[in-house]
Amino acid sequence: NAEYMGAESSIIVDRNKIMEPGLITLQEGLSKLQTQGTQRFQSIASHDFKESLSTKDFMDLASAVYQMCTQVQHTYAPQLYEEYITSVGNYCKEVLVVRLADQHDEYLLKTLVKEYKNFRVYVRMMRNVFEYLNRFYIPRSTLTRLEDVGTVKLDELIFSQYLGEEIRNAILELIRKDRSGEQIDRQIVKQSSNVFVDLSIDENKHAKYESLFQTSFLRETKNFYVAKSSIWVRESLPEYLIKVEELLAREKQLCEECFPAITLTATESLFNQEMLIAHQASLLERDHGGFSALLTDMRKDDLRRMYALFARIDSGLTPLAKQFCAHIEAYGLELVKTFEPANSGNPDAIVEFINKLIRFHDSYSSLLTDCFSDSGLFNKALKDAFEKFINKRIGQQGSDTVCAELLSTYCDTLLKSTGERMNDTTLEDSLDKVVRLFTYLTDKDMFSEFYRKQLARRLLQKKSASDDAESHMLSMLKLQCGSHFTSKLEGMVKDLALSKEHQESFQSYLEGHADRSNVEFEVQVLTTGYWPSYPPLEIQLPPELSKCLQTFKQFYEQSTKHKRLNWVHSMGQVVMVAQYSKSYELTVSTPQCCILMLFKDNVETQLTFDAIRSQLNLTEDEAVRQLLTLSAGKFKLLKKEPSGKEINPTDVFSVNTRFTCDKKRIKIPTISSKEVAKEDKEATSQSVAEDRKHAIDAAIVRIMKMRKQLEFQKLVLETSQQLLRLFKPDVKLIKSRMEDLITREFLERDPDNARVLRYLA
């Protein structure tokens, strides 16, 4: 073959040197071409090119064709073209058909591959001799080019006849054997299929391949897939997925090694339809061992396999994501029901519950990265599921406990210095996980209010475990919700920093006063707008404390002319020394200090409940709460007659001279009754409700100030969308606030269209 290729190159180079000798008649020319050319080429090709043809012989034949086409008086180009077609057709009938007719199955394919190679060389030899037709005669007509004539004849005389069907069946039989596990020669299959590909001469180069072979192959493949899937689907879901995945890999390798790319595409489409789409519903919705069972058992390998398979089909992941969402929601609802509302004041129970939520979230979040390629569809499913159950009331039906409160209490427990000790990394990691749960809350303003009150206690009572951790938490909340969300919280931290400066200035002020008190006095000045509102506590302070307050007031008024001090005695703390059988250092609240100071002059002093309350000007509830702490709490500093946990107006209190404790420093907690805790929760809810009214008013005014006029329903929609980042507003409340703004003359109805509102500057 290399020799003939060299001859072809020589002809191309030397053809311009051919000179026209004397005239050649048609009979002479055809005779020469047949005897020295076409018949000889057929003989050489049919004997596997054991003979050869010299370059000179090629040149003589090409010269004859050139002369016969370029003679001025007699040009025989049409007759030479017909001679070329006849010669190629004869080769197909006399060589190819004869040699293929007696072969079957794999031997037929091997013979086809061998003879097709010879045929292509034969056609190339013929084309080289008749090349003048290709260059000058055929381009001026609509005739088929010489190299395509062989393809057309091959199709007409072999593949469109009975041999074409036998060749196709032989290939399909080898594919059946391959799929059944037998070893076959895939190279023969590839070479045979390429013959079908070569039959197309138009723009769609795979047209003949698709009609003569691929259609039958796909029909056979579909039957194979249907049969396999109908058997495998009876097995467990993991086993089905494994077998389908293995089959997909084998089929892909088979198509890549044996067929053109279009077959792989068509085969994968069939595979997706018959192995996945046809059985998707039954696989997902199995009562036992379905997709939900894989999630429950955290079968990550199987989940990863299932995701990869169903990701192959259009919208194939949508049913999985829906079931993923439903599964998480169902388990989440069961989880929130396990919390007892009675434990809403128990930090340990809250920490345990929130840790369960965090572990639950972590386990399913890990599936997103480990199994679901961090898919946006599955991320949304996880978000939707958590939003549905985490915003439900916690505990059994009728509970008023919300997750926002529990998350805030969990943060409070972590950030308190009295809580479980953690290193900075562990603490920040725990806070990060809480914030991820926080993002699912629809009532983020409720969390903010609870968090603000608990942060206030930590800051005022100096119970924060770490300033860095507090700052980290605020920065994460700010990142999630914006600076407006944390402005008050940051203001509280800033107030304490300023209070330290005030305290230093106050100490300098005291040094210049000779009548300064012996009591070490520290004041924290808070900005009213930042801090939670505290109920006023009217109490008659002992002279020692009253003098301290008066001194600070004088100092503060010197430096600040336009601010007024309101003392929050309920948040005050006093460190005092008490002498019982031994000396103790007590840390008490301001009301507790005032009560104990009534007994400081005489250890034998006895006072009734009414006497204590009237001397200190306390409310009955506050007096009961403080006296219960001192007489019936963990540290019984006072003795009550008669004993018990109920207090009557005539009960008598005195110093408990038998009090002992192993600790020298004692912090006296205040008993918080259920009524107080409930009132505090109700006050928080009321505060949030009022803040929401103001937020809705502000949003409506912002929108209308920009739009000037807007339809009623569109204003409701835009207002709702603006507020969703903080809470899910009630449409009735939005409409109510709009009516209020109309009453207050911020808005008015359009006289011509009552459904349109206008902004009044």
C-alpha positions in Angstrom: 0.0 0.0 0.0 2.9 2.4 0.7 4.1 1.8 -2.8 0.8 2.8 -4.2 0.7 5.9 -2.0 4.1 6.9 -3.4 2.9 6.4 -6.9 -0.1 8.7 -6.1 2.3 11.4 -4.9 4.3 11.1 -8.0 1.3 11.5 -10.2 0.2 14.6 -8.4 3.6 16.1 -8.8 4.3 15.1 -12.5 0.9 15.5 -14.1 1.6 19.0 -15.3 4.5 17.5 -17.4 2.1 15.3 -19.4 2.1 16.4 -23.1 -0.7 15.5 -25.5 0.6 13.1 -28.2 -1.7 11.9 -31.1 -5.4 11.3 -30.8 -6.7 8.3 -28.8 -10.0 6.7 -29.9 -12.6 5.7 -27.3 -12.1 2.0 -28.1 -8.4 2.3 -27.8 -8.5 4.3 -24.6 -11.0 2.1 -22.8 -9.2 -1.1 -23.9 -5.9 0.2 -22.5 -7.5 1.3 -19.2 -9.3 -2.0 -18.7 -6.4 -4.3 -19.6 -3.6 -2.3 -17.9 -5.7 -0.6 -15.3 -9.1 -1.5 -13.9 -8.9 -5.2 -14.4 -5.3 -5.3 -13.2 -6.2 -3.2 -10.1 -9.1 -5.7 -9.3 -6.7 -8.6 -9.6 -4.1 -7.0 -7.4 -6.6 -6.0 -4.7 -8.3 -9.4 -4.7 -4.9 -11.0 -4.0 -4.2 -8.7 -1.0 -1.8 -6.6 -3.0 0.8 -9.3 -3.4 1.5 -7.9 -6.8 2.5 -4.3 -7.5 2.1 -1.6 -10.1 5.0 0.7 -10.9 4.9 4.5 -10.9 5.5 4.5 -14.7 2.4 2.3 -15.2 0.4 4.7 -13.1 1.7 7.6 -15.2 0.8 6.0 -18.5 -2.8 5.3 -17.3 -3.2 8.8 -16.0 -1.8 10.2 -19.2 -4.3 8.2 -21.2 -7.2 9.6 -19.1 -5.8 13.1 -19.5 -5.6 12.8 -23.3 -9.0 11.3 -23.7 -10.5 14.2 -21.6 -8.6 17.1 -23.2 -8.6 16.1 -26.9 -10.0 19.1 -28.8 -12.0 17.2 -31.4 -13.1 14.2 -29.3 -13.3 14.4 -25.4 -14.5 11.2 -23.7 -14.9 12.4 -20.1 -18.6 11.2 -19.8 -17.6 7.7 -21.1 -14.6 7.6 -18.7 -16.9 8.5 -15.7 -19.2 5.6 -16.7 -16.3 3.3 -17.0 -15.1 4.2 -13.5 -18.6 3.5 -12.1 -18.8 0.1 -13.9 -15.4 -0.9 -12.8 -16.1 -0.1 -9.1 -19.4 -1.9 -9.3 -17.8 -5.0 -10.8 -15.3 -5.1 -8.0 -18.1 -5.0 -5.4 -20.0 -7.8 -7.2 -17.2 -10.0 -8.3 -14.9 -9.7 -5.2 -16.7 -8.4 -2.1 -20.1 -10.1 -2.5 -18.4 -13.4 -3.5 -16.1 -13.4 -0.5 -18.7 -12.2 2.1 -21.5 -14.5 0.9 -20.1 -17.7 2.4 -19.1 -16.1 5.8 -21.3 -15.9 9.0 -21.2 -14.3 12.4 -17.8 -13.2 13.6 -16.0 -14.6 10.6 -18.3 -12.5 8.4 -17.2 -9.4 10.3 -13.5 -10.2 10.1 -13.8 -10.8 6.4 -15.7 -7.6 6.0 -13.0 -5.6 7.8 -10.2 -7.1 5.7 -12.0 -6.8 2.4 -13.2 -3.3 3.2 -9.6 -2.2 3.7 -8.6 -3.7 0.4 -11.6 -2.0 -1.3 -10.6 1.4 0.1 -7.1 1.0 -1.4 -8.6 -0.2 -4.7 -10.8 2.9 -4.9 -7.9 5.1 -4.1 -5.9 3.5 -6.9 -8.8 4.0 -9.3 -9.3 7.6 -8.2 -5.6 8.4 -8.8 -5.8 7.3 -12.4 -9.1 9.1 -13.0 -8.2 12.2 -10.9 -8.6 14.5 -13.9 -12.4 13.9 -13.8 -12.4 14.9 -10.1 -10.6 18.1 -10.8 -12.2 19.4 -14.0 -15.2 17.4 -15.2 -17.2 16.6 -12.0 -17.1 20.1 -10.5 -18.9 21.4 -13.7 -21.7 18.9 -13.2 -23.8 17.4 -10.4 -22.1 14.1 -10.5 -20.9 12.1 -7.5 -17.2 12.6 -6.8 -15.0 9.6 -7.6 -14.1 8.7 -3.9 -17.9 8.7 -3.1 -18.8 6.4 -6.0 -17.2 3.5 -4.2 -19.2 4.2 -1.1 -22.5 4.4 -3.0 -21.8 1.1 -4.8 -20.8 -0.5 -1.5 -24.2 0.6 -0.1 -26.2 -0.4 -3.1 -24.7 -3.8 -3.8 -23.9 -5.0 -0.2 -25.4 -3.1 2.7 -28.8 -2.4 1.2 -29.1 -6.1 0.2 -29.3 -9.1 2.4 -25.7 -8.9 3.4 -26.3 -5.7 5.2 -28.8 -7.3 7.6 -26.5 -10.3 8.1 -23.6 -8.0 9.0 -25.8 -6.0 11.4 -27.0 -9.2 13.1 -23.5 -10.5 13.4 -22.5 -7.3 15.3 -25.5 -7.5 17.5 -24.8 -11.1 18.4 -21.3 -10.1 19.5 -22.8 -7.3 21.7 -25.2 -9.9 23.2 -22.3 -12.1 24.1 -20.4 -9.2 25.6 -23.3 -8.2 27.7 -23.7 -11.8 29.0 -20.1 -11.7 30.2 -18.3 -13.5 27.3 -15.0 -12.1 26.0 -15.3 -10.7 22.5 -13.0 -8.9 20.1 -14.3 -5.3 20.4 -11.9 -4.1 17.8 -13.7 -6.1 15.2 -17.0 -4.6 16.3 -15.6 -1.1 16.1 -14.1 -1.6 12.7 -17.4 -3.2 11.4 -19.5 -0.3 12.8 -17.1 2.2 11.2 -18.0 0.7 7.8 -21.6 1.7 8.4 -20.4 5.2 9.3 -18.4 5.5 6.1 -21.5 4.8 3.9 -22.8 8.4 4.4 -21.6 10.9 1.8 -24.0 13.8 2.6 -23.8 16.4 5.4 -25.2 14.1 8.0 -22.2 11.8 8.2 -24.1 9.3 10.4 -27.3 9.1 8.4 -26.6 5.6 7.0 -25.1 4.4 10.2 -28.2 5.4 12.1 -30.7 3.9 9.6 -28.8 0.6 8.8 -27.4 -0.2 12.3 -28.0 2.1 15.2 -31.8 1.8 15.1 -31.6 -2.0 15.5 -28.9 -1.7 18.1 -31.0 0.7 20.2 -34.0 -1.6 19.9 -31.9 -4.5 21.1 -30.5 -2.3 23.9 -33.9 -1.2 25.1 -35.1 -4.8 25.4 -31.9 -5.7 27.3 -32.4 -2.8 29.8 -36.1 -3.6 30.3 -35.3 -7.2 31.0 -32.5 -6.4 33.5 -34.4 -3.7 35.3 -37.5 -5.8 35.8 -35.4 -8.4 37.6 -33.2 -6.1 39.6 -36.0 -3.9 40.8 -37.3 -6.7 43.0 -34.1 -6.5 45.0 -33.2 -3.9 47.7 -32.6 -0.3 46.7 -28.8 -0.4 47.5 -28.4 -3.6 45.5 -30.3 -2.1 42.6 -28.3 1.0 42.6 -25.0 -0.9 42.7 -26.0 -3.1 39.7 -27.3 -0.1 37.7 -24.0 1.8 38.4 -21.9 -1.1 37.3 -24.0 -1.7 34.2 -23.7 2.0 33.3 -19.9 1.8 33.5 -19.9 -1.3 31.3 -22.3 0.1 28.7 -20.3 3.4 28.6 -17.1 1.5 28.0 -18.7 -0.7 25.4 -20.0 2.2 23.4 -16.8 4.2 23.7 -14.7 1.2 22.4 -17.1 0.0 19.7 -19.3 2.9 18.3 -19.2 6.6 17.4 -20.1 9.2 20.0 -23.7 9.5 18.9 -24.4 5.9 19.9 -23.1 6.6 23.5 -25.5 9.6 23.7 -28.5 7.6 22.5 -27.6 4.6 24.7 -27.3 6.8 27.8 -30.7 8.3 27.0 -32.2 4.8 26.8 -30.4 3.8 30.0 -31.8 6.8 31.9 -35.3 6.1 30.7 -35.5 2.3 31.3 -33.2 1.9 34.3 -34.0 5.1 36.2 -37.0 7.1 35.1 -39.2 4.0 34.7 -38.6 2.9 38.3 -37.9 6.2 40.1 -41.3 6.4 41.9 -41.3 2.8 43.1 -37.6 3.1 44.3 -38.2 6.3 46.2 -41.6 5.4 47.8 -40.9 2.0 49.1 -42.3 1.4 52.5 -39.1 -0.3 53.7 -35.7 0.3 52.3 -36.5 3.3 50.1 -34.7 6.7 49.9 -36.0 7.7 53.3 -34.5 4.6 54.9 -31.1 5.4 53.3 -31.3 8.9 54.9 -32.3 7.4 58.3 -29.4 5.0 58.3 -27.0 7.5 56.8 -26.0 5.2 54.0 -23.7 7.7 52.4 -22.2 5.5 49.7 -25.7 4.5 48.6 -27.0 8.1 48.8 -23.9 9.3 46.8 -24.6 6.6 44.2 -28.3 7.5 44.0 -27.6 11.2 43.5 -25.0 10.5 40.8 -27.4 8.3 38.9 -30.5 10.5 39.1 -28.5 13.6 38.4 -28.2 12.2 34.8 -31.8 12.8 34.0 -33.7 16.1 33.6 -35.5 17.0 36.8 -34.3 13.6 38.2 -33.2 15.2 41.4 -36.4 17.1 42.2 -38.3 14.1 43.6 -35.2 13.2 45.7 -34.9 16.8 47.0 -38.6 16.8 47.9 -38.3 13.6 49.8 -35.1 14.8 51.5 -37.1 17.9 52.7 -40.1 15.9 53.9 -37.8 13.4 55.7 -36.0 16.1 57.6 -39.2 18.0 58.4 -40.8 14.8 59.8 -37.9 14.0 62.0 -37.5 17.6 63.0 -41.1 17.9 64.1 -40.7 14.8 66.2 -37.5 16.2 67.7 -39.1 19.5 68.8 -42.0 17.6 70.4 -39.5 15.9 72.7 -38.8 19.1 74.6 -40.8 19.7 77.7 -42.1 23.3 77.9 -41.7 23.1 81.7 -37.9 23.0 81.1 -37.9 26.3 79.3 -36.3 27.8 82.4 -33.8 25.0 82.8 -30.5 25.9 81.1 -29.2 22.3 81.2 -32.3 20.9 79.5 -32.1 23.7 76.9 -28.5 23.0 76.1 -29.2 19.3 75.7 -32.1 20.0 73.3 -30.2 22.6 71.2 -27.2 20.2 71.0 -29.6 17.6 69.6 -30.8 20.1 67.0 -27.2 21.0 66.1 -26.2 17.3 65.8 -29.3 16.7 63.7 -28.4 19.7 61.4 -24.7 18.6 61.2 -25.6 15.1 60.2 -27.8 16.2 57.3 -25.6 19.1 56.3 -22.8 16.6 55.9 -24.9 14.8 53.3 -24.9 17.9 51.2 -21.1 17.9 50.7 -20.5 14.1 51.1 -23.3 12.8 48.9 -25.2 15.6 47.0 -22.3 17.6 45.6 -23.4 20.6 47.6 -26.3 20.9 45.2 -28.3 24.1 45.4 -31.5 22.1 45.1 -30.7 20.0 48.2 -29.4 23.0 50.1 -32.8 24.7 49.5 -34.6 21.5 50.6 -32.6 21.4 53.9 -33.3 25.1 54.4 -37.1 24.7 53.7 -37.3 21.7 56.1 -35.6 23.4 59.0 -37.6 26.6 58.5 -40.8 24.5 58.7 -40.2 22.8 62.0 -37.9 25.1 63.8 -40.5 27.9 63.7 -43.1 25.7 65.3 -44.0 26.0 69.0 -41.6 23.8 70.9 -43.0 20.9 72.9 -46.5 19.5 72.8 -49.5 21.3 71.4 -50.4 24.5 73.3 -46.9 25.3 74.3 -45.8 29.0 74.1 -42.1 28.2 74.0 -40.4 29.3 70.7 -37.0 28.2 69.4 -35.8 31.8 69.3 -36.0 31.8 73.1 -34.2 28.5 73.4 -31.4 29.4 71.0 -30.8 32.7 72.9 -30.7 30.8 76.2 -28.3 28.3 74.7 -26.0 31.2 73.7 -26.3 32.7 77.1 -25.2 29.5 78.7 -22.2 29.2 76.5 -21.1 32.8 76.9 -21.5 32.8 80.7 -18.5 32.5 82.8 -20.4 30.1 85.1 -21.2 27.7 82.1 -19.2 24.8 80.8 -15.6 25.8 80.2 -14.5 25.6 76.5 -11.5 26.7 74.7 -11.9 29.6 72.3 -12.0 27.4 69.2 -14.6 25.1 70.5 -16.7 28.0 71.8 -16.6 29.8 68.5 -17.4 26.6 66.6 -20.5 26.1 68.8 -21.6 29.7 68.3 -21.2 29.3 64.5 -23.5 26.3 64.6 -26.1 28.2 66.6 -26.0 31.0 64.1 -26.7 28.5 61.3 -29.8 27.4 63.2 -30.7 31.1 63.8 -30.7 31.7 60.0 -33.8 29.4 59.7 -35.8 31.5 62.2 -38.5 33.6 60.7 -38.9 35.7 63.9 -35.3 36.8 64.2 -36.5 39.9 66.1 -37.8 37.7 68.8 -34.3 36.1 69.2 -32.8 39.5 69.2 -35.0 40.7 72.1 -34.3 37.6 74.2 -30.6 37.8 73.4 -30.5 41.5 74.3 -31.9 40.9 77.8 -29.5 38.0 78.4 -26.5 39.9 77.1 -27.5 42.8 79.4 -27.4 40.5 82.4 -24.0 39.1 81.4 -22.5 42.5 80.9 -24.0 44.1 84.0 -23.3 41.2 86.3 -19.8 40.7 84.7 -20.6 37.1 83.8 -19.2 37.0 80.3 -16.8 34.2 79.8 -14.9 36.0 77.0 -15.1 39.4 75.4 -13.7 37.9 72.2 -16.5 35.3 72.1 -19.1 38.1 72.7 -17.6 40.1 69.8 -17.5 37.0 67.6 -21.2 36.3 68.2 -22.2 39.9 67.4 -20.1 39.9 64.2 -21.8 36.7 63.0 -25.3 38.1 63.7 -24.2 41.3 61.9 -23.0 39.3 58.9 -26.3 37.5 58.7 -28.8 40.3 59.3 -27.0 43.6 58.8 -25.8 46.4 61.1 -29.3 47.5 62.0 -29.9 44.1 63.7 -26.9 44.4 66.1 -26.9 48.2 66.6 -28.4 48.0 70.1 -26.3 45.1 71.1 -23.1 46.9 70.0 -24.4 50.0 71.8 -24.6 48.0 75.0 -21.0 46.9 74.7 -20.0 50.4 73.9 -21.8 51.7 77.0 -19.8 49.5 79.3 -16.6 50.7 77.7 -17.7 54.3 78.4 -18.7 53.4 81.9 -15.2 52.3 82.7 -14.0 55.8 81.6 -16.8 57.4 83.8 -15.7 55.3 86.7 -12.1 56.4 86.4 -13.2 60.0 86.3 -15.5 59.4 89.2 -12.6 58.0 91.3 -10.5 61.0 90.5 -13.5 63.2 91.6 -13.8 61.3 94.9 -10.2 61.9 95.7 -10.9 65.6 96.1 -13.7 65.1 98.6 -12.9 64.8 102.3 -16.4 63.5 103.1 -16.2 60.6 100.7 -17.9 57.4 101.7 -16.0 54.4 102.8 -18.1 52.3 100.5 -16.4 51.4 97.2 -19.0 52.4 94.7 -19.1 51.6 90.9 -21.7 52.9 88.5 -22.5 51.7 85.0 -24.3 54.4 83.0 -26.5 52.9 80.3 -28.2 54.5 77.3 -31.9 53.9 77.5 -32.4 53.1 73.8 -29.9 50.3 73.8 -30.8 48.4 76.9 -33.9 46.4 77.8 -36.5 48.3 79.8 -36.5 47.3 83.4 -39.5 47.7 85.7 -39.0 50.6 88.2 -38.1 49.4 91.7 -38.9 52.0 94.4 -36.9 51.2 97.5 -35.7 53.0 100.5 -31.9 52.7 100.5 -29.8 52.7 103.6 -27.9 56.0 104.3 -24.6 54.5 103.2 -25.9 53.7 99.7 -28.0 56.9 99.4 -24.9 59.0 100.0 -23.0 57.1 97.2 -25.9 57.8 94.8 -26.0 61.4 95.7 -22.2 61.8 95.2 -22.3 60.2 91.8 -25.3 62.3 90.7 -23.4 65.5 91.6 -20.3 64.3 89.7 -22.3 63.3 86.6 -24.3 66.5 86.4 -21.1 68.5 86.3 -19.9 66.7 83.1 -23.3 66.1 81.5 -26.0 68.8 81.5 -28.7 67.3 79.3 -29.0 63.8 80.6 -31.0 62.5 83.5 -30.1 59.5 85.6 -32.7 56.8 86.4 -31.4 54.2 88.9 -32.2 50.6 88.1 -31.9 49.1 91.6 -33.2 45.7 90.5 -29.9 45.1 88.5 -27.6 46.4 91.3 -25.2 44.2 93.2 -23.6 44.7 96.6 -20.7 43.0 98.2 -21.0 43.1 102.0 -19.4 41.4 105.0 -21.6 39.5 107.4 -20.5 38.2 110.8 -22.1 34.9 111.8 -20.2 32.1 113.5 -17.5 33.4 111.2 -17.1 36.2 108.7 -18.6 35.8 105.3 -18.3 37.9 102.2 -21.8 38.1 100.6 -22.7 39.1 97.1 -26.3 40.1 97.1 -28.8 42.2 95.0 -29.6 45.8 96.1 -33.0 44.8 97.6 -31.4 41.9 99.5 -28.7 44.3 100.9 -31.4 46.7 102.0 -33.3 43.9 103.9 -30.1 42.7 105.6 -29.1 46.2 106.6 -32.2 46.4 108.7 -30.6 43.8 111.1 -27.1 45.2 111.2 -27.4 47.2 114.4 -28.8 44.4 116.6 -28.6 40.7 115.9 -31.6 40.2 118.1 -33.8 42.4 115.9 -37.1 40.8 114.8 -39.3 42.3 112.1 -42.6 41.3 110.6 -43.1 41.0 106.9 -45.3 44.2 106.9 -42.7 46.1 108.9 -39.9 45.2 106.4 -42.1 46.1 103.4 -43.2 49.4 104.8 -39.6 50.5 105.9 -38.2 49.7 102.5 -41.2 50.8 100.5 -41.2 47.5 98.6 -44.2 46.0 96.7 -45.7 42.9 98.2 -44.5 40.6 95.4 -41.0 42.0 95.4 -40.8 41.7 99.2 -42.0 38.1 99.1 -39.5 37.2 96.4 -36.5 38.7 98.3 -37.4 37.4 101.7 -38.0 33.9 100.4 -34.5 34.0 98.9 -33.0 35.0 102.2 -35.0 32.7 104.5 -36.0 29.7 102.4 -33.4 29.6 99.7 -30.1 27.7 99.5 -28.4 30.1 101.9 -30.7 30.8 104.9 -29.3 34.1 106.2 -32.6 35.0 107.9 -34.9 32.9 110.0 -38.7 33.0 109.5 -41.3 32.3 112.1 -43.3 30.2 111.4 -41.0 28.3 109.0 -42.1 27.4 105.5 -42.2 28.7 101.9 -45.3 30.7 102.3 -45.2 34.3 103.7 -47.9 36.0 105.5 -48.0 39.6 106.7 -47.5 38.6 110.3 -44.5 36.4 109.7 -41.5 37.4 111.8 -38.0 37.5 110.4 -34.7 37.6 112.4 -31.0 36.8 111.8 -30.3 33.1 111.5 -27.5 32.9 114.1 -27.0 29.2 113.3 -26.1 29.9 109.6 -22.9 28.2 108.5 -21.3 27.6 105.1 -18.0 26.0 104.0 -17.4 28.9 101.5 -16.2 32.3 102.7 -17.5 34.1 99.6 -21.1 33.4 98.9 -23.3 34.7 96.0 -26.9 34.8 97.0 -29.2 34.0 94.0 -32.7 35.4 93.8 -35.6 33.0 93.6 -37.4 33.6 90.4 -41.0 32.4 90.6 -42.8 30.9 87.6 -45.0 34.0 87.6 -42.0 36.3 87.3 -40.5 34.2 84.5 -43.8 34.1 82.7 -44.3 37.9 83.1 -40.8 38.4 81.7 -41.6 36.2 78.7 -44.8 38.1 78.1 -43.1 41.4 78.5 -40.6 40.3 75.8 -43.3 39.3 73.5 -45.2 42.6 74.0 -42.0 44.5 73.4 -41.4 42.6 70.1 -45.0 43.3 69.1 -44.6 47.0 69.6 -41.2 47.0 67.8 -42.9 45.3 64.9 -45.5 48.0 64.6 -42.8 50.6 64.4 -40.8 48.5 61.9 -43.9 48.2 59.7 -44.7 51.9 59.9 -41.1 52.8 58.9 -41.1 50.3 56.0 -44.4 51.7 54.6 -43.2 55.3 54.9 -39.9 54.5 53.2 -41.7 52.8 50.3 -44.3 55.5 49.9 -41.7 58.3 50.2 -39.9 56.8 47.2 -43.0 55.7 45.1 -45.3 58.7 46.0 -48.3 56.6 45.2 -49.0 52.8 45.1 -51.8 50.3 44.9 -52.9 49.0 48.3 -52.0 45.3 47.6 -48.7 46.2 46.0 -47.8 48.2 49.1 -48.7 45.2 51.3 -46.5 43.0 49.2 -43.5 45.3 49.2 -43.7 45.9 52.9 -43.8 42.2 53.6 -40.8 41.6 51.4 -38.8 44.3 53.1 -39.5 42.9 56.6 -38.9 39.2 55.9 -35.2 39.5 56.9 -36.4 40.3 60.5 -39.8 38.6 60.9 -42.7 37.2 58.9 -45.2 40.1 59.1 -48.9 39.4 59.4 -50.8 40.8 56.5 -53.7 41.9 58.8 -51.2 43.9 60.9 -49.7 45.6 57.8 -53.2 46.7 56.7 -53.9 47.9 60.2 -50.7 50.0 60.3 -51.6 51.4 56.9 -55.0 52.5 58.2 -53.2 54.0 61.2 -50.9 56.0 59.0 -53.8 57.3 57.0 -55.4 58.4 60.3 -52.2 60.1 61.2 -52.1 61.8 57.8 -48.9 60.2 56.5 -50.9 58.6 53.7 -54.2 59.3 52.0 -56.5 57.4 49.6 -56.6 58.6 46.0 -60.0 60.4 45.5 -60.4 58.8 42.1 -59.3 55.3 43.0 -59.8 54.0 46.6 -57.3 51.2 46.0 -54.5 53.6 45.5 -52.6 55.3 48.3 -50.7 58.5 48.1 -47.8 59.8 50.3 -48.3 63.1 52.1 -45.1 64.9 52.5 
